Amino acid sequence: MLANRLEFDVGRDHEVFAAVPAGAAVFLLRGEAGTEPYVSKTANLRRRLQRLLSVPEKRTKRLNLRGRVRWVEYSATGSDFESGFLLYQLLRITFPKTYAARLRLRFAPMVKLHLENEYPRASITTRLGRRNGTSVYYGPFVSRVAAEKFADDSLDFFKMRRCVDDLHPDPAFPGCIYSEMKMCLAPCFAGCSKEEYTAEVQRLVQFLETDGNSMRAAIEQERERASDDLDFERAAAIHKRIEKLDDVLRGKPDLARRIQDLNAVILQRAAEDQTIAAYAVRAGRLAEPCFVRFAEIAGQPRSAEQIFRDYLEQPGTAPKGNNLGENLWLVARWYYSNPREGEIFFHDKDWPYRKILRACSRLLVPKPSAADAAKNAAKTSPEKGAS
């Protein structure tokens, strides 16, 4: 899996240190057969290996593996996302039973619609059910609090139940506060028919699938009818509902959508010069990356756009043992990071190839060094005493 392999000899350690790059990488230190390897990522491979494999200092508790390592394996990376994805794959293979704990993997929260229930309801979960199940998952969100807020605010526009019990409709049941406030169809005491409740659930599903557009269109039509009837007071009240709906949708991140519809491409700068690493996300799953080498494209018959088309429009192969929940965690962790390096483009009706190519141009612009950044800051800062 890792591209480079070097033999480590304590008598020639400086040759190994000189051979590895002083840049970001994922690496594995392997000892004698039967010993546990050391796997990690780093922003500077040379400095990290010097710290782990140099002659240990006296009276220090710093980890030193000089006498245990026989082989150094590594792959240079161009971004933290590439490092994280490669580290995830490597740990899954090397430590299949403990990789999740080593990664401190925490599944991303999602809104789940329990459609297999006779009277469906919504809940917040971090676990995905059976692939052949009928439940619908919507997300991922940055936190459970954000998922709960979106779910609660969205349910205010529908009369679906918010209780968690399996219902057995009984007219003698007193109901709850939501039924008293006319915010629920009250299937608990047979306040509606099964067909009426199913229709309300389908309205919510359509709301989520259309990113709220189905609800907005219906409310706008209702407002126009009120205006045509010269019922301006009712039209003003309906307009406030539209404003409330817009507030709900503005608080929803672009990444949060039905998992089956989460199709996107993540662009990252690769370690290789003038190269972009493209990671396709297909129904929430990360595919193996495609490396677009712009320095070589001029001498090839295929254009950069055609390379992206071939990669994005043909079914890709997900990594072996690919786990949907874990992939969503990788994508969500990067997407919600601050600052976020790289760019993402979603597939709705078609892929935005022109925007993708423009983003590649932006990512390939060399980053200014720390010294250059300090000089630029000094030039743009106002002089002392300036008013």
C-alpha positions as CSV (number, residue, x, y, z in Angstrom):
1,M,0.0,0.0,0.0
2,L,2.8,2.4,0.8
3,A,4.9,3.5,-2.1
4,N,8.4,3.4,-0.7
5,R,10.4,1.0,1.4
6,L,13.9,1.5,2.9
7,E,16.0,-0.8,5.1
8,F,17.1,0.7,8.3
9,D,20.6,0.1,9.7
10,V,21.6,1.9,12.8
11,G,25.1,2.3,11.4
12,R,23.7,4.1,8.3
13,D,20.8,6.0,9.8
14,H,21.9,9.3,8.3
15,E,21.4,7.8,4.8
16,V,17.8,6.9,5.6
17,F,17.2,10.3,7.1
18,A,18.6,12.0,4.0
19,A,16.6,9.7,1.7
20,V,13.1,10.5,3.1
21,P,11.3,13.7,2.3
22,A,11.0,16.6,4.8
23,G,7.3,16.8,4.1
24,A,4.0,15.2,5.0
25,A,3.7,11.5,4.8
26,V,2.1,8.3,6.2
27,F,4.6,5.8,7.4
28,L,5.1,2.4,8.9
29,L,8.1,1.2,11.0
30,R,8.5,-2.5,10.8
31,G,10.7,-4.7,13.0
32,E,11.5,-8.4,13.1
33,A,8.8,-10.9,12.2
34,G,6.1,-11.2,14.8
35,T,6.6,-7.7,16.3
36,E,4.0,-5.0,16.2
37,P,4.6,-2.3,13.6
38,Y,4.4,1.4,14.3
39,V,2.0,3.3,12.0
40,S,1.4,7.0,12.0
41,K,1.2,10.2,9.9
42,T,3.3,13.3,10.1
43,A,3.8,16.8,8.7
44,N,7.6,16.3,8.4
45,L,8.7,12.7,7.8
46,R,12.4,13.4,8.1
47,R,12.1,15.2,11.4
48,R,9.8,12.5,12.8
49,L,12.1,9.7,11.9
50,Q,15.1,11.5,13.4
51,R,13.2,11.8,16.6
52,L,12.1,8.1,16.7
53,L,15.3,6.5,15.3
54,S,18.2,8.7,16.3
55,V,20.5,7.8,19.2
56,P,18.3,8.3,22.3
57,E,19.0,11.2,24.6
58,K,19.9,10.5,28.2
59,R,17.3,10.8,30.9
60,T,14.3,11.2,28.6
61,K,11.0,9.5,28.4
62,R,10.5,10.2,24.7
63,L,9.6,7.2,22.6
64,N,12.7,5.7,20.7
65,L,12.5,2.7,18.3
66,R,16.1,2.7,17.1
67,G,16.9,-0.8,18.2
68,R,13.6,-2.3,17.0
69,V,13.1,-1.1,13.5
70,R,14.4,-2.9,10.4
71,W,12.3,-1.4,7.6
72,V,10.8,2.0,7.0
73,E,7.8,2.2,4.6
74,Y,6.2,5.5,3.6
75,S,4.1,7.4,1.1
76,A,4.4,11.2,0.7
77,T,1.0,13.0,0.9
78,G,0.0,16.5,-0.2
79,S,-2.8,17.2,2.2
80,D,-4.2,16.3,5.6
81,F,-7.2,14.7,3.9
82,E,-5.0,12.4,1.9
83,S,-2.9,11.6,5.0
84,G,-6.1,10.8,7.0
85,F,-7.6,8.6,4.2
86,L,-4.3,6.7,3.7
87,L,-3.8,6.2,7.4
88,Y,-7.3,4.9,7.8
89,Q,-6.7,2.3,5.0
90,L,-3.4,1.3,6.4
91,L,-4.6,0.9,10.0
92,R,-7.6,-1.2,8.8
93,I,-5.2,-3.7,7.2
94,T,-2.5,-3.6,9.9
95,F,-4.7,-3.6,13.0
96,P,-8.1,-5.0,11.8
97,K,-9.5,-5.3,15.4
98,T,-8.2,-2.1,17.0
99,Y,-8.0,0.4,14.1
100,A,-11.2,2.3,15.2
101,A,-9.7,2.9,18.7
102,R,-6.4,4.0,17.3
103,L,-8.1,6.5,15.0
104,R,-10.4,7.6,17.8
105,L,-13.2,7.1,15.3
106,R,-16.5,8.7,16.2
107,F,-19.3,8.2,13.7
108,A,-21.0,11.4,12.4
109,P,-24.6,12.1,13.6
110,M,-27.5,11.8,11.1
111,V,-31.2,12.2,11.1
112,K,-32.9,8.8,10.7
113,L,-36.4,8.3,9.5
114,H,-37.7,4.9,10.9
115,L,-39.8,4.0,7.8
116,E,-40.0,0.4,8.8
117,N,-42.1,1.4,11.8
118,E,-45.9,1.2,11.3
119,Y,-46.1,4.8,12.3
120,P,-42.7,6.2,11.2
121,R,-40.8,8.7,13.4
122,A,-37.5,10.6,13.3
123,S,-34.4,10.2,15.5
124,I,-30.8,11.1,15.7
125,T,-28.3,8.3,15.3
126,T,-24.6,7.7,14.6
127,R,-25.2,4.1,13.4
128,L,-26.4,2.8,10.0
129,G,-28.8,-0.1,9.9
130,R,-29.1,-2.9,7.4
131,R,-28.4,-2.0,3.8
132,N,-31.7,-3.6,2.7
133,G,-33.7,-1.8,5.3
134,T,-36.3,0.8,4.5
135,S,-35.0,3.5,6.9
136,V,-33.7,6.8,5.4
137,Y,-30.6,8.5,6.7
138,Y,-30.0,12.2,6.3
139,G,-26.6,13.9,7.1
140,P,-23.9,13.9,8.2
141,F,-24.0,16.8,10.6
142,V,-21.1,18.4,12.5
143,S,-22.6,17.4,15.9
144,R,-25.6,15.8,17.5
145,V,-26.8,19.2,18.7
146,A,-26.8,20.5,15.1
147,A,-28.6,17.4,13.9
148,E,-31.2,17.7,16.7
149,K,-31.8,21.3,15.9
150,F,-32.3,20.7,12.2
151,A,-34.7,17.8,12.9
152,D,-36.7,19.7,15.5
153,D,-37.0,22.8,13.3
154,S,-38.0,20.8,10.2
155,L,-40.6,18.8,12.1
156,D,-42.3,22.0,13.1
157,F,-43.6,22.1,9.5
158,F,-45.1,18.6,9.7
159,K,-47.5,16.8,12.0
160,M,-45.4,13.7,12.5
161,R,-45.1,12.2,15.9
162,R,-42.1,12.9,18.1
163,C,-42.6,10.1,20.7
164,V,-40.4,7.0,20.5
165,D,-42.8,4.3,21.6
166,D,-44.3,1.7,19.3
167,L,-47.8,2.8,18.9
168,H,-51.0,0.8,19.3
169,P,-53.8,3.4,18.5
170,D,-56.3,3.5,21.4
171,P,-59.1,6.2,21.5
172,A,-58.9,6.1,25.3
173,F,-55.3,7.3,25.3
174,P,-55.0,10.9,26.5
175,G,-52.4,12.0,23.9
176,C,-49.5,14.4,24.5
177,I,-48.7,18.1,24.4
178,Y,-48.0,18.0,20.6
179,S,-51.4,16.6,19.9
180,E,-53.0,19.3,22.1
181,M,-51.1,22.0,20.2
182,K,-52.2,20.5,16.9
183,M,-48.6,19.7,16.0
184,C,-49.2,16.0,15.6
185,L,-51.8,13.9,13.8
186,A,-52.1,11.9,17.0
187,P,-52.0,8.4,15.8
188,C,-51.6,7.3,19.4
189,F,-55.4,7.7,20.0
190,A,-56.4,7.2,16.4
191,G,-56.7,10.9,15.7
192,C,-56.0,10.1,12.0
193,S,-56.1,7.2,9.6
194,K,-53.1,5.2,8.7
195,E,-53.3,6.6,5.2
196,E,-53.3,10.2,6.4
197,Y,-50.2,9.6,8.6
198,T,-48.4,7.9,5.7
199,A,-49.1,10.9,3.5
200,E,-47.7,13.2,6.1
201,V,-44.5,11.1,6.3
202,Q,-44.1,11.2,2.6
203,R,-44.3,14.9,2.6
204,L,-41.3,15.0,5.1
205,V,-39.4,12.5,2.9
206,Q,-40.0,14.7,-0.2
207,F,-38.9,17.7,1.9
208,L,-35.6,16.1,2.7
209,E,-35.0,14.7,-0.8
210,T,-35.6,18.1,-2.5
211,D,-33.6,20.1,0.0
212,G,-36.8,21.8,1.2
213,N,-37.9,23.0,-2.2
214,S,-41.1,21.0,-2.2
215,M,-42.3,22.6,1.0
216,R,-41.2,26.1,-0.1
217,A,-43.1,25.7,-3.4
218,A,-46.3,24.6,-1.7
219,I,-46.2,27.5,0.8
220,E,-45.5,30.0,-1.9
221,Q,-48.5,28.7,-3.9
222,E,-50.6,29.1,-0.7
223,R,-49.4,32.7,-0.3
224,E,-50.3,33.5,-3.9
225,R,-53.8,32.1,-3.4
226,A,-54.3,34.2,-0.3
227,S,-53.1,37.3,-2.2
228,D,-55.4,36.6,-5.1
229,D,-58.3,36.4,-2.6
230,L,-57.2,39.7,-1.1
231,D,-56.7,38.0,2.2
232,F,-53.5,40.0,3.0
233,E,-53.5,39.2,6.7
234,R,-53.3,35.4,5.9
235,A,-50.7,36.1,3.1
236,A,-48.5,37.9,5.7
237,A,-48.8,35.0,8.1
238,I,-47.8,32.6,5.3
239,H,-44.9,34.8,4.4
240,K,-43.6,34.5,8.0
241,R,-43.7,30.7,7.5
242,I,-41.5,31.1,4.4
243,E,-39.1,33.2,6.4
244,K,-39.0,30.5,9.1
245,L,-38.4,27.8,6.5
246,D,-35.6,29.8,5.0
247,D,-33.9,30.1,8.4
248,V,-34.1,26.3,8.8
249,L,-32.6,25.7,5.3
250,R,-29.8,28.3,5.8
251,G,-28.7,26.5,8.9
252,K,-28.3,23.2,7.0
253,P,-24.8,22.5,5.6
254,D,-24.5,21.5,1.9
255,L,-23.0,18.2,3.0
256,A,-26.2,17.1,4.9
257,R,-28.4,15.3,2.5
258,R,-29.9,11.9,2.0
259,I,-27.0,9.5,2.2
260,Q,-27.9,7.7,-1.1
261,D,-27.7,11.2,-2.8
262,L,-24.4,12.2,-1.3
263,N,-22.4,12.2,-4.5
264,A,-19.5,14.6,-4.7
265,V,-15.8,15.0,-5.6
266,I,-13.2,16.3,-3.1
267,L,-10.1,18.0,-4.6
268,Q,-6.8,18.1,-2.8
269,R,-3.3,19.1,-3.8
270,A,-1.1,16.0,-4.1
271,A,2.5,15.6,-3.0
272,E,3.6,15.3,-6.6
273,D,4.3,18.6,-8.4
274,Q,1.4,20.1,-10.4
275,T,-0.9,17.3,-9.4
276,I,-4.4,17.2,-8.0
277,A,-5.8,14.3,-6.1
278,A,-9.6,13.8,-6.7
279,Y,-11.6,11.7,-4.3
280,A,-15.1,10.7,-5.6
281,V,-17.8,10.3,-3.0
282,R,-20.5,7.9,-4.3
283,A,-23.6,7.5,-2.1
284,G,-21.4,8.4,0.9
285,R,-18.6,6.1,0.1
286,L,-15.1,7.2,-0.8
287,A,-13.6,5.8,-4.0
288,E,-9.9,5.3,-4.7
289,P,-8.4,8.7,-5.7
290,C,-7.6,9.8,-9.2
291,F,-4.4,11.8,-9.6
292,V,-4.6,14.4,-12.3
293,R,-1.0,15.4,-13.4
294,F,-1.4,18.7,-15.1
295,A,2.3,18.8,-16.0
296,E,1.8,15.8,-18.3
297,I,-1.6,16.7,-19.8
298,A,-0.1,19.0,-22.5
299,G,1.6,16.0,-24.1
300,Q,-1.5,13.8,-23.9
301,P,-4.5,13.6,-26.2
302,R,-7.0,13.7,-23.3
303,S,-7.8,17.0,-21.7
304,A,-8.1,17.5,-18.0
305,E,-11.9,17.7,-18.2
306,Q,-12.0,14.3,-20.0
307,I,-9.9,12.8,-17.3
308,F,-12.4,14.0,-14.7
309,R,-15.3,12.7,-16.8
310,D,-13.8,9.3,-17.1
311,Y,-13.2,9.1,-13.4
312,L,-16.5,10.6,-12.2
313,E,-19.0,9.2,-14.7
314,Q,-17.8,5.6,-14.6
315,P,-18.6,3.3,-11.7
316,G,-15.6,3.4,-9.3
317,T,-14.3,0.7,-7.0
318,A,-14.5,1.4,-3.3
319,P,-11.6,0.2,-1.1
320,K,-11.8,-3.3,0.1
321,G,-13.8,-3.6,3.3
322,N,-15.1,-0.1,2.8
323,N,-17.4,0.9,5.6
324,L,-20.1,3.5,4.9
325,G,-20.2,4.9,8.4
326,E,-16.4,5.2,8.6
327,N,-16.3,6.9,5.2
328,L,-18.9,9.4,6.3
329,W,-16.8,10.1,9.4
330,L,-13.7,10.8,7.2
331,V,-15.7,13.1,4.9
332,A,-17.5,14.9,7.7
333,R,-14.3,15.4,9.7
334,W,-12.7,17.1,6.8
335,Y,-15.7,19.1,5.7
336,Y,-16.4,20.6,9.1
337,S,-12.7,21.2,9.9
338,N,-11.6,24.9,10.3
339,P,-9.7,25.9,8.4
340,R,-10.6,23.4,5.6
341,E,-8.1,22.7,2.9
342,G,-9.2,21.7,-0.6
343,E,-12.6,22.0,-2.2
344,I,-15.7,19.9,-2.7
345,F,-18.3,19.9,-5.5
346,F,-21.6,18.1,-5.3
347,H,-23.3,16.2,-8.1
348,D,-26.9,17.3,-8.5
349,K,-28.1,17.2,-12.1
350,D,-24.6,17.1,-13.6
351,W,-21.0,17.5,-12.5
352,P,-19.8,21.2,-12.6
353,Y,-16.6,20.5,-14.7
354,R,-15.8,24.1,-15.3
355,K,-15.9,24.9,-11.6
356,I,-13.8,21.8,-10.9
357,L,-11.1,22.9,-13.3
358,R,-11.0,26.5,-11.9
359,A,-10.7,25.0,-8.4
360,C,-7.7,22.9,-9.6
361,S,-6.0,26.1,-10.9
362,R,-6.5,27.7,-7.4
363,L,-5.2,24.7,-5.6
364,L,-2.1,24.5,-7.8
365,V,-1.0,28.0,-7.0
366,P,2.1,27.6,-4.7
367,K,1.5,28.5,-1.1
368,P,3.6,31.3,0.2
369,S,6.3,30.3,2.7
370,A,6.1,31.5,6.3
371,A,8.9,34.0,5.6
372,D,7.0,35.4,2.5
373,A,3.8,35.6,4.5
374,A,5.6,37.6,7.2
375,K,7.0,40.0,4.6
376,N,3.6,40.5,3.0
377,A,2.0,41.2,6.3
378,A,4.7,43.7,7.1
379,K,4.2,45.5,3.8
380,T,0.4,45.7,4.2
381,S,0.4,46.7,7.9
382,P,0.0,50.4,8.6
383,E,3.1,52.3,9.8
384,K,3.3,53.4,13.4
385,G,1.7,56.7,14.0
386,A,-0.4,56.5,10.8
387,S,-4.0,57.8,11.3
